[in-house]
Amino acid sequence: MNVVIYTKPECPYCTAAKALMDVNSLPYEEKILNVHFTREHLLENFPLAKTFPVIVIDSFHIGGYNQLKTLIESKQQDTKQLLDE
């Protein structure tokens, strides 16, 4: 799984997304606004992105922090169910 998190400085949701990845030992690549990309570049590639972070998994834009959290929680629940069976 290839995860890229597009962030901007001083963004609490960006920090939370990276922490969520770290606590679950999930690798990701961080790209920082005005360091690795411009706002224009981001909007060209992800025109529906309205807030930060912008999270991309395997070249698919999943959304932001809330969508990432939901995805990780559902994967954990799936794994728990498999282990309980």
Secondary structure, 3 states (H helix, E strand, C coil): CCEEEEECCCCHHHHHHHHHHHHCCCCCEEEEECCCECHHHHHHHCCCCCCCCEEEECCEEEECHHHHHHHHHHHHHHHHHHHHC
